[in-house]
């Protein structure tokens, strides 16, 4: 596949260490005055973003191969050569995660090690070499949902499959700092609406041209995180853009920022609307470092005997499956699960 990426303007080219655009935006972050020339730099960058985001959206990611992906990623690094640092603090007690049980996980027919119900080890992700909505083959995250039924819908286990549904608890509802998906008015999601409202408030601290750049960035990114598409590519390259951005954000390599509203230090997770339930709930993609603040309090090992994915009833924590429960556990220690039938 041949690409015709928009040419980088002067605003996006590097001097000794930074681009012209970065220099101007840094002035604005530091509340310094900018010149007419500086404003022209931002206008030039804005025109580039219009072309770049339109072009990226036109690429059929389901048809690309590894070589194409490398070229696209190289271009993404020139487009997203600065992080727009926004964050929301959330508090919650409960999240749920579904694990498909594999033979390699078991010790005498049972999963004993808690490592198999948390995020996949990095080497397994690398071996699988497929993209997720919030991770590339070079990263691993803890995907979870606020409702057990949503966690099941996100994974859609099939009849005959053995699964473990895990209830994880955030004791004292400790703060989690999220990168919120904002600036998408096409879907109906309460969390996204609140995040967008918060972002609109924060924009008031910025120059109008800076705010316009932020709008364009986040509009493109949100469209990638919430898109509902059939996955056809064997490596799931349909998730390339959102995975690229999630990797970048969750690396937490940026310097802390003294923001007028609250200081920005690091991220624990990305929060994004659940596609499986038509954006009516949210999922989290949590960094491995932050998962240590959660603990599993209830596990259910079962076999799926029926699925109701087309018209799910998730009220009162109902599940969109019928299952044969094999065993349960409330005694879960570090690296050791004790089951009800032990």
Secondary structure, 3 states (H helix, E strand, C coil): CCCCCCCCCHHHCECCCCEHHHHHHHHHHCCCCCCHHHHHHHHHHHHHHHHHHHHHHHCCHHHCCHHHHHHHHHHHHHHCCCCCCCCEEECCCEEEEEEECCHHHEECCEECCHHHHCCCCHHHHHHHCCCECCECCCCCEEEEECCHHHHHHHHCCCCCCEEEEEEEECHHHCCEEEEECCCCCCCCCHHHHHHHHHHHHHHCCCCHHHHHHHHHHHHHHHHHHCCCCCCCCCCCHHHHHHHHHHHHHHCCCCCCECCCCCCECCCCEEEEECCCCCCCCEEEEEEHHHHCCCEEEEEEEEEEEEECCCCCCCHHHCCCEEEEEEEEECEEECCEEECCCC
